[in-house]
C-alpha cells in the first residue's frame, strides 16, 4: 500500500462508529510500524552449525604409489 491509498477495513459484524474504526486503524498501523522498524536483516549470513563443524574433504588418493607395502 502506498501513502496515497486509504486503508480498507471490512466490518463483518456489528456497526462500529467512525471513532472506533479510527482507533482500530491507529492501533494496527502502530503495531505494523513497530514490527517493520524491528525487522532488520543481518548484513552477512552467519555460517550454520553444520558448516562450522564440518571437516574438510580428505585429500585425493595418490595413484602413483602402490597399494601394498611392496608396490610401486
C-alpha positions, 0 to 999 in steps of 0.5 A: 500500500502506498501513502496515497491509498486509504486503508480498507477495513471490512466490518463483518459484524456489528456497526462500529462508529467512525471513532472506533474504526479510527482507533482500530486503524491507529492501533494496527498501523502502530503495531505494523510500524513497530514490527517493520522498524524491528525487522532488520536483516543481518548484513552477512549470513552467519555460517550454520552449525553444520558448516562450522563443524564440518571437516574438510574433504580428505585429500585425493588418493595418490595413484602413483604409489602402490597399494601394498607395502611392496608396490610401486 
